[in-house]
Amino acid sequence: MIAYSQTEFLKLVGKFDTTIFAYMEELGTSEGDKTIVAEIFNRTEADTPDISIVGSTAHTDMRQFKGMRNYEDLKELPPKIIKFTEFDKAEIFDRKTMDDNKVWEMKNRSGSLLRSYYRTCENFAAAIFNNISATTFTKDGETYDWTTCFDGSAVAADAHTSYTGYCQTLDNLTTDQLNGDNLETAFQTMGAFQDDAGNQGNYFGDTVMVPLNLRKVAMELLGSEGKPTVTNNDYNIYDGAFKLIVWNRLTKGAAKTYYPWYLMDSIARKENLYWFDRIMPEITDKRDFESMTWKVGLYTRFGAGSWDWRWLQCAVPA
């Protein structure tokens, strides 16, 4: 008996599509729960062609009320424009793969698409920190300005000049290696940051982020009751004082000997470091009559960036 081939082909695809799509959705949830992007960034969905993050100088202190309201002329600061980039990846299943019922192979290959998406997000997020002292970075031959703040400076810089002229020039970039003394210096430096109106800020480093290579140093510094590197069991004042994030995608520069580390104010970070999902990962498919193949793909659009820089004190040792 001769079967109508187009019908047989579509029946074959129909045999697998529900299973594969359900597997991808399940895997997407579990992989998404592991990603560090939502922990570090203020992540949200967007519904506009691009995002303009705007702000103004802060108010000065309140004044005593003497019958008339106290108004103040705030100066508008430049916007930080975040544009979205398109990304996609696809897989193709041929007729033989479906005929031979290779469901586990199909699951592995479709699951790899989801992992590609989450890995791409994490690599772009890490690229911001790995290029934190540059105003742009290049990835896969394309240039991104995700490390440029509203004032045109890199997120980490030796000299942040005041846009308004009301604030002194500030520095959030050092070459210090990670140890107790340098951590304290970083904490004190961040605590002295002014906002752009010249007000004393409320910036307090509460999170230390390090690459995998500094995990042992950071855990000894932040998670041991005794003071590291001494034999008299002095009390370690930093024990439990900071949250520690160890991220295996953080790297050192090609010409660097030592690894970078980052002191962050988690509240200020969430108010300034943004990740916008314009299109969440979208599963698409196509049945191709000519080649008798089933094509499955992912499409997404996202962008990220930091409006201000005061959430960070960064060390990039030589």
C-alpha positions in Angstrom: 0.0 0.0 0.0 1.4 3.4 -0.9 1.1 6.1 1.7 0.6 9.7 0.9 4.1 11.0 1.9 3.2 14.5 2.9 0.6 13.1 5.3 3.2 10.6 6.7 5.8 13.3 7.2 3.4 15.6 9.0 2.3 12.7 11.2 5.9 12.0 12.1 6.5 15.6 13.1 3.2 15.6 15.1 4.5 12.5 16.9 7.4 14.5 18.3 6.5 18.2 18.4 4.4 18.2 21.6 7.1 16.1 23.4 10.0 18.3 22.2 8.3 21.6 23.0 7.2 20.4 26.4 10.8 19.3 27.1 12.2 22.6 26.0 9.7 24.6 28.2 10.5 22.4 31.2 14.2 22.7 30.6 13.9 26.4 30.1 12.3 26.8 33.6 15.0 24.7 35.3 17.9 26.4 33.5 16.3 29.8 34.0 16.3 29.3 37.8 20.0 28.8 37.7 21.0 31.9 35.8 22.9 34.6 37.7 21.6 37.4 35.5 18.4 38.0 37.5 20.4 38.0 40.7 22.8 40.8 39.6 20.7 42.8 37.2 17.3 44.6 37.6 15.7 42.4 35.0 12.4 43.3 33.4 10.5 42.8 30.2 10.2 45.8 27.7 7.6 46.6 25.1 9.2 49.6 23.3 11.8 49.7 20.4 14.5 50.8 22.9 14.7 52.0 26.5 15.7 55.5 27.6 16.7 55.6 31.3 16.5 59.2 32.5 17.2 60.9 35.7 18.0 64.2 37.3 20.1 65.6 40.1 18.9 64.8 43.6 17.2 67.3 45.9 19.3 68.9 48.6 18.2 68.6 52.3 14.7 69.7 53.3 14.4 73.2 54.8 12.3 74.4 57.7 8.7 75.3 56.6 8.0 79.0 57.1 4.7 79.4 55.5 5.8 78.8 51.9 6.8 75.6 50.2 10.5 75.1 49.4 11.0 74.4 45.7 14.2 73.4 44.0 15.2 73.5 40.3 16.6 70.1 39.5 19.0 69.6 36.6 18.1 66.9 34.1 20.9 64.4 33.4 21.5 62.8 30.0 19.6 59.6 29.3 21.2 56.2 28.9 19.8 54.6 25.8 19.6 50.8 25.7 19.0 49.3 22.3 18.0 45.7 21.8 19.9 43.1 19.8 18.3 40.2 18.0 19.7 36.6 18.6 18.7 33.3 17.2 19.8 29.7 17.0 18.1 26.8 15.2 18.2 23.0 14.9 17.1 20.8 12.0 15.8 17.2 12.3 15.8 15.1 9.1 13.3 12.5 8.1 15.6 9.6 9.1 16.0 10.9 12.7 12.2 10.9 13.1 11.6 7.6 11.3 14.1 5.9 13.6 12.4 7.3 16.7 15.6 9.0 18.0 13.6 10.9 20.6 16.5 11.3 23.1 18.8 12.7 20.4 16.1 15.1 19.5 15.6 16.1 23.1 19.4 16.6 23.6 19.7 18.8 20.5 16.6 20.9 21.3 17.6 21.2 24.9 21.0 22.5 23.7 19.1 25.4 22.1 17.8 26.4 25.5 21.2 26.1 27.1 22.6 28.2 24.3 20.2 31.0 25.1 21.0 31.0 28.9 24.7 30.7 28.2 24.5 33.7 25.8 22.7 35.8 28.4 25.3 34.9 31.0 28.2 35.6 28.6 26.9 39.0 27.7 26.2 39.8 31.4 29.8 38.7 32.3 31.2 40.7 29.4 29.9 43.9 31.1 32.0 43.1 34.2 35.0 41.7 32.2 35.1 45.0 30.3 33.9 47.2 33.2 36.6 49.9 32.7 36.0 50.3 29.0 33.1 52.3 27.4 32.5 49.5 24.8 33.2 45.9 24.3 33.3 43.6 21.3 31.7 40.2 21.2 31.4 38.0 18.1 32.6 40.8 15.9 30.0 43.3 17.2 30.5 46.3 19.4 28.3 47.1 22.4 28.1 50.2 24.6 26.6 48.4 27.5 29.4 49.6 29.8 28.9 53.3 29.2 27.1 55.3 31.9 24.8 58.3 31.4 27.8 60.7 31.6 29.8 58.9 28.9 32.2 57.3 31.2 32.9 53.6 31.7 31.1 52.0 34.7 34.5 51.8 36.5 36.9 54.7 35.9 39.7 56.5 37.7 38.1 59.9 37.3 34.3 60.4 37.2 33.9 64.1 36.7 30.6 65.7 37.8 28.2 66.3 35.0 26.6 69.2 37.0 29.8 70.5 38.5 28.3 70.2 42.0 30.2 67.0 42.9 33.9 66.4 43.3 35.7 64.1 40.8 35.3 60.5 42.1 37.2 57.3 41.5 35.8 53.8 41.6 38.6 51.9 40.0 41.8 50.6 41.6 44.5 48.0 40.9 44.4 46.5 44.5 44.4 42.8 45.0 41.8 41.2 47.2 42.7 41.2 50.9 41.3 42.6 54.1 43.0 46.0 54.0 42.0 46.6 50.4 38.5 45.5 51.0 38.2 48.0 53.8 39.6 50.7 51.6 37.1 49.9 48.9 34.3 50.0 51.5 35.4 53.4 52.8 35.8 54.8 49.3 32.3 53.8 48.3 30.8 55.1 51.5 32.3 58.5 50.7 30.7 58.8 47.3 28.6 61.9 46.7 25.7 62.0 44.3 25.9 64.4 41.4 24.3 67.2 43.4 27.1 67.1 45.9 25.1 65.4 48.6 26.7 62.7 50.7 25.4 59.5 49.3 24.1 56.3 51.0 26.3 53.8 49.3 27.4 50.8 51.3 29.1 47.8 49.8 27.4 44.7 50.9 28.3 42.2 48.2 31.6 41.0 47.0 31.8 39.3 43.6 34.8 37.3 42.5 35.9 35.0 39.7 36.3 31.3 40.4 40.0 31.8 40.7 39.5 34.0 43.8 37.0 31.7 45.5 39.4 30.4 48.1 40.8 33.9 49.0 37.3 35.3 49.2 35.9 32.5 51.3 38.8 32.7 53.8 38.4 36.5 54.0 34.6 36.6 54.3 33.6 33.2 55.7 36.1 32.2 58.4 35.8 33.0 62.1 39.6 33.5 62.5 41.5 36.1 60.7 43.2 34.7 57.5 47.0 34.4 57.2 47.7 34.8 61.0 48.3 32.1 63.6 47.0 33.8 66.7 43.3 33.2 66.0 42.4 36.9 65.9 38.7 37.4 65.2 37.8 38.0 61.6 35.7 41.1 61.5 34.5 40.3 57.9 33.0 36.9 58.8 29.5 37.1 57.5 29.7 40.8 56.8 29.3 40.6 53.0 27.4 38.4 50.6 29.8 36.5 48.3 29.0 35.8 44.7 31.5 33.5 42.8 31.0 33.6 39.1 32.9 31.3 36.8 32.5 33.6 33.8 34.6 36.4 35.2 38.0 36.6 33.7 41.2 38.6 33.9 42.5 40.7 31.0 44.9 39.2 28.5 47.8 41.4 29.9 46.9 41.0 33.5 48.6 38.7 36.1 45.9 38.9 38.9 42.1 38.6 38.8 39.6 41.4 39.3 37.1 41.6 42.1 34.0 43.8 42.7 32.4 45.4 45.8 28.8 46.3 45.1 25.9 48.1 46.9 23.1 45.7 46.1 20.3 48.3 46.4 22.1 50.9 44.3 23.0 48.2 41.8 19.3 47.2 41.3 18.5 50.9 40.8 21.1 51.4 38.0 22.2 48.1 36.4 19.4 47.0 34.0 18.7 44.0 31.8 15.7 44.3 29.5 14.1 41.4 27.7 12.3 42.8 24.6 11.4 39.4 23.3 11.6 36.4 25.7 13.0 33.2 24.1 10.4 32.3 21.5 10.2 28.7 20.2 9.4 28.5 16.5 9.2 25.6 14.0 8.7 24.9 10.4 7.9 21.8 8.4 9.8 21.7 5.1 8.1 19.8 2.4 11.0 19.8 -0.1 13.6 18.5 2.2 11.3 16.6 4.6 13.0 18.2 7.6 11.6 19.7 10.7 13.3 23.0 11.8 13.1 24.2 15.4 14.5 27.5 16.5 14.8 30.0 19.2 14.5 33.8 18.8 15.1 36.5 21.4 15.9 40.2 21.8 17.5 41.8 24.8 19.8 44.6 25.9 21.5 45.7 29.1 23.4 48.6 30.6 24.2 50.8 33.7 22.8 54.3 34.1 25.0 55.4 37.0 28.2 53.8 38.4 28.1 54.5 42.1 26.9 51.0 43.0 30.3 49.6 42.3 33.9 49.8 43.6 36.0 47.8 41.2 39.6 46.4 41.4 41.4 45.3 38.3 45.0 44.4 39.5 47.9 44.5 37.1 
